[in-house]
Amino acid sequence: MTQKRTIPIQPEPLDKQIYARSVKGWFNSWRWVMVWVTQLLFYGLPWLQWEARQAVLFDIANRRFHFFAVTFTPHDLIYLALLLAICALSLFLFTAVAGRLWCGYSCPQTVYTKIFSWIELRVEGDRNARMRRDRGPRNFDWYWRKLTKHAIWLAVGLWTGFTFVGFFTPIRPLGHDILAFNVGPWAAFWVLFYGMATYGNAGWMREKVCIYMCPYARFQGVMFDRDTLSVSYDAERGEPRGSRSRHADPAELGLGDCIDCQLCVHVCPTGIDIRDGLQYECIDCGACIDACDDVMDRMNYPRGLIRYGTESGLSVRKNGQELLRRLFRPRVLVYTVILWALIAIFVGGLFQHVPLRAEALRDRTIMTRIVEDGALENVYQLHITSTAERPYTVDISVAGIEGAFLPAEESTVSIDPQSDARVVLRVRVPADLAPEAGTHPIEFLLNPRHDPKLQISADSSFIVRR
């Protein structure tokens, strides 16, 4: 028989104070690993330099996104669309396989709540000490601990806001401006906004963000099925629950392995009782597994009363081969194939990304005209965008119409690093080689000197009047 799971209809009251107890164990260690990995990337990336600029920078003012050696422009929005699609499909895949792993280990709300909870633990003590102090008199000890905790929270929040803005404004000049009290109003606004949002969400609201504000908690159910891994309580083994001596035989007492210690509830960051079944408030962080395994060790019972399992009754520890077979079901395989296809397209596009791009538009204000020697002439605006770190000298030629050429002074253009160039080009066709009246496709060929392998083109049309 498999455990019947229910999802509570009524959530806990908004004003309920949750005092989560600290816990040690394998899953808690992995959560700290993810805290370190994500925060080293977040806090460290803006300070890395590449050539003479910031390695990772969303330069909105100049419409550039620098990512180490590659620079993207608004023309490269396809890469952003692919990246968003990859992130969405990854979330669908991870959810179908193992529930809310993102929420439990990598979500910014979870990560910063973990950091803020650690600060709270160091300043105010563990669960029982905080509860006793909050229910006691408001004395000097209560005030100095609270003020110290919130001061550290604010410092972490403001540093997080400063780092966030540093992804959009060069972080080193931004730091100098802040120290000199010369920061711009928009930069100051976003530092304060993101800093206070971090302070409020991770320090004050915590689990309420996951339960009441996060949309993922509401629609995750459509990505779950009976073979999705999630934190589960083994009711067949644990019930009926009840306290007993460590040396008592539960079979003689008619009890299951659950001693009803409530530790799984005390360590839960969202304050739920996993023994009530699957609940949308559960973020699959595994804190209750660590707490329960520790109790099972002390009681000399087997671990796994609370574990990652599936509704179909499979167990990670007892039937691993069958579990793997069931995990690779059609839904997961479809997600995986599509995800890898998008990753291949994205990576392939990056390898084919070129630092020069050109676009040619015919000047509609100037009609086809006859110039010296009876040649026909059309005028064009050529827009060249360079995302390279070096200057380019580009030779321009015309193809598509026999005899078409550019005046010598217009056949070469210089482009500065990380800049745009707009040039006027006059395409001429000798009278004796002029095609019949109508619109004829032409192509501008741009060949950068000192880089013969790089060649780009821009399409347009040449009009011959009747």
N, C-alpha and C positions, 0 to 999 in steps of 0.2 A: 504494500500500500504506500502510495506517495502522500506527502503532506499537502493538505489543502491550504492554499494561500489566499488571503483576503487583503484587499486594499482599503484602509479606513476611509470612510466618507468624510468625517469631520476631522480636520487637523487640530493640532494643539492650539490653545489660545495664544494670541500674539504677545501677551504680556508675560508669558511663562519664561522664567529665568532658567537657563540650562547651565549647569556647572559640570563640564566634562572633566572626567578624571584622566590623569596622564596614564599612559600604558606603554609597556615595552614588549617587543616581539618582532617576528619576521616581517609582518606587513607594515608595522610602524617604521621599521628600518627602511623599507622600500619607499615609504612616503617621504622620509627625510632625504633619501637619495634624490627623489624627484624635486624636492624643495631646492636642494643644492644645484642640481642640473639646470632647472628653469631659471633660478635667480642669478646664477653665474652668467647665463646667456643674456638675461634681461639687463642686469646691471653692468655687465662687462662689454657687450657689443658696441655701445655708443662711444666707448673710449678707444677702440681700436682704430688705427690709422692705415690708410692705403694710399701709397704715393703721397700726395700733398693734401689729402682730404680725409674726411671721416669715412671709415670703411662701410658702415651701414647708415644711410641717411635718406629719409623721405623729404627731399627738398621741394616742398609744395610751391614755394615762391617762384622757383625757376623750373618747375615742372620736370623734376628729375628724381629718380629713385636709384641711389647708388648701393650696390651690393657687391662689395669687394671689387673685383676686376670688371664687373658688368654694370652698365648704366642703362636704365630703362626710361623711356619717354612716354607721353600719352598714347603714342602709336602702338605701344606694347601692352595695351590693356588686355590683350588675349592671354598674356601670361598671368595676369592677375585673376582673370576668369578661371583659367585652368587651376591655379593654386587654390582658389576658393572651392572649386569642384573637388579637388583632391582632399581638402580638409573636410568637406561635408561627407564625402564617401568614406573617409577614414573613420569619422565619427559613427556613421551607420554601421560599418564593418565591426568596429570595436564593441559597439553596443549589442549587435546581434550575437557576437561571440561571448562577450564577458560583461554585459550590462554596463554600468556607469563607471567604468575604469577611468575615463577622463575626469569625471567629477571627483572620484576618490583620491586621485593621485596627481593630476596635472592642471586642473582648473585653477585660474588665478584666485578665485574666491577661496578654494580649499587651501591653496599654498599659503596665502597671506593670513588666513585664519590660523593655520598651523604655526606660522611665525609669531603672530600676536598672542596665541595661546601659550607658546613657550616663554615669551616675555612675561605674561601674566603669572605663569608658574614660578618663574625666578623671583618676581617681586612680591607676589601675594601668597605663594604656596599652592599646594594641591587642593583638590576639590573640597575636602572637609574643612581645611583652614579658611578658604574663601567663604564658604557657607556660614561658618561660625562667626567670622568677622563681620559679614554683611548683616547678620541677624542680631549682632550685639550693638553696643553703644557706638556713636560716632565720635571716637576719641582721636588723639594725636596719631596713634598707630594706624588707624583706618585712613585718615586724611593723607599722611605722607606716603603711604603705599599706593593709594589711588592716584595721587598727583604724579608720583614717580612713574607709575605704569602709563598713564595717559601722556605724559611728556615724551616718553620713549616711543609710544605709539605714534604720536604726532611727528616726531623726528623721522621715523621710518616711513610714514605716509608722505611727508614732504620730500624726502629723498627719492621715493618712488615716483612722485609727480615730476620732480626735476629730471629724473632719468627718462621718463616717458616723453617729456617735451624734447629731450635730447635726441630722440630719434627723428624729430622733425625740424629742429634747429640745431646747428653745430653745438655740441655740448660744451666744448671748452670755452668758446666765447660767451656762451650762455652763463657758465659758471662765473666767469670774470665779471659779467654785467651784474649778476646777482650780488656778488661780493662788493661791487662798487655802487650798489643801489641805483643802477642805471638800466634795469631790465625793462623791455617794452611792455605795454599794457596787456597785449594778447598773450605773450609768453608767461607773464606773471599770473594772468587769469587761469591758464591751463595748468600751470604748476600747482596753484592752490586748489583748483577744481579736482584734478586727479588725485592730489595728495589727500584732500579731505574725503574724497570718495573712498580711497583705500582705508583711511582711518575709520570712517563710518561703517563701511561694509564689513571689514575684517575685525574691527574692535567692538562695535556696538550691535550690528544686525546679525552677523555671522550666519547661523543656520536659517534665519528668516529669509535671506537672499535665496538660498537653495530651495526653500519650501514654497515661498510666496511670490518671488520675483523671477526666478529662472524659468524660461519657457521649456527648457529641455526636460525638466521634471514632469511636465504635463504631457508631452507627446512621446516620451520614451517608450511608453507601453506598446505603441504600434510597432516598435522594432524588437520587442521581446517575443519569444515563443517558449515552448516547453524545454528546449535544449539550450537556452541562454544561461550561461554561468552567472550566478549571483550569490551573494552571501545568504546562506540558508541555515536554518535551525532544524536539526534532526529530531522531530517530535516523537517518532517511534522509539528512538533510543532514550530521549530525555524525559518523557512523560511516564507517569505522573511525577512532577517535580516536588522537591521538599528538602528541608535541611536535615543533616544527619552528621554523626561523628565520622571523622576521617577513617576510622577503623571499622565502621559498621558495614554490613553487607546489604547493599540496596535491594537485592532480591528478597532477602528475608523481611525487609521493611515494606516490600511492595512498591518501591520507588524506582524511577528512572535515574539516569546519570546526572540530570540537572539538579543542583543543590539549591536553586533559587536564591543565589547570592546577589543578584541584581547588578553584578559588575558589568555585564554586557550592556546594560542600560546606562550605567554611570559613565562609561567611556565613550558612548556614542555622541558624536558632535552634533547630531540633530535631535538627540533625546528620545529616540524611539526604542521600542522593545522588539528586537529581531524575532523573538519567540512568537510574536503575533502574526508572522507570515510576511510575505512580500508587501512592501509599502513604498509609495513613491518618494517618501522623504529619505529613504536609504540611499546613500551615495557610494555604497560598495567599497568603503575605505579599509575594511578588514580589522578595525580596532576591536570589535567585539570578538573576532576570532582569536586575536592575541590574548585578550583578557580571559576568554573561556579556556583556551589551551593551557594557560598558566594555572587555572583552577583545576583542570583535569590532571595536570602533572602533580599538583599537591595532594589530590585525592587518590592518586595512583590509578586513574581511569585512562582509557585510551583517548588520545586527542581526536578532534574532529566532530565534537558535538555541534559546534557551529563551524561551518566551512563553506568554501565556494563549491556550490553544487548546482544542479539543474532541477527543474520541476518534473522532468521525466524520471527522476530518481537516480540518476547517475552520480557517482562519487569520484572526485579527483583522485583520492587515495586508493580506493578499492577496485576501480574498474577503469584505469587510465586508457587502455587501448580502445575500449568501447566508447569512452567519452570522446577521444580524438576522432573516431569514426563518425560519431553523431555531430560533432562540431563542424566538420566539413560537409555540411548539408547544402542543398542547392542555393539557398539564399546567400550563404556565406561565400560560396564559390562564385556566384554572379558578382557580388560586391568586389571580391578579390580580383577577378578578371578585369572588370571595368576600372578599378583603382590602378592596377598596374599598367593598363593601357594609357590612362591619363598621365601617369608618371612618365611613361616612355615618351609620350608626345611632348610633355613639358621639358624633359631633359634634352630630347632631340632638338627642340626649338632653341634651348639655351646654347647648344653647340653650334647652331646655325645663325645665332644672333650676330649681326654685323654692327660695327660702331658708326656706320654712315647710313643715312637714309635720304632719299631725294624725292621731291614731288614737283611736277611741272604743270603749270596752268597757262593756257593760252590767254593773252591779254585781249579781252573782248572789246576794249575801247578803241583798239587800233585794228582797222580792217586790213585785209591783204593789200599790199601796196607794191608798186613797181619802183625799183631803185636803179642806181647806175647800171649800165650795160643791159638794161631790160630784165634783170633778175627779179623774181618774185620773193617777197619777204613777209614772214609772220613773226610777231613779237611774243615772247613768253616770259613768265615769272618762274624762276627755278628756286625752290626752297630746299636747302641742304641742312640737315641736322647731324651734328657730330656728337657722339657720346664718348669719344676716345680721350685718353689722357695726353695725347700728343697732337701737334698741329699737322694738318694735311695740305698738300698742294695737289689739286685735282685737275687732270686734263679732261676736257669735255668734247665729245664728238656727237654726230647725229647719224642715225641709221634709219632705213625705211623707205627713203626716196633717193633714187640715183642722182648723184651730184649735189645733194644737200650739204651745206657747210655753214660754219659759224665764222664771223670775222675773227681774225687772229687775236685781237685784244680781248675777246670774250671766251676764248677756248681754254683759258686757264683761270682757276680761282683758288684762293688761299682761305683755309678755314682754321680758326683758332680752336684749341682744345675746349671741349664741353660748351659748344656754342652753336648758334644758328647763322646761316648765311643766306641772304636773298640777293639774287643777281638777275639782271635783265639779259635775255639772250635773243639775238635776232637770227633766225634761220632763213637762209637764202637758197634759192634754187635757180640755176641758170635758165634763161629763157628757152634755149634749145633743148633743155632736158625737163622742162616743166610738164608735169602729168596733166591729164585731162581734168576738166572742172569737177569740183566736188571736194569731199573730205577724205584725207589720206592719213593713215596711222604712221606716226614716227616714234622714234625712241632715242632718248638722250643717254649716252653711255658715259659714265664717270669712272675714270681710271686713276686712283691715287698713285702718285709717285712713291717710290721706296716701299711699296706694298703691292706688287703686281698680282698677287693672288686675290686681292680684294677688288671686285668690280661690281658696281651697282648700276641700276638703270631707272629711268622714269619715262612713262608712256605719255604721249599726248597726240595731237593731230595737226596736220597741215592743211589749210584750206586754200583752194584755188578757185577764184571767182570765175563765173561764166562770162 
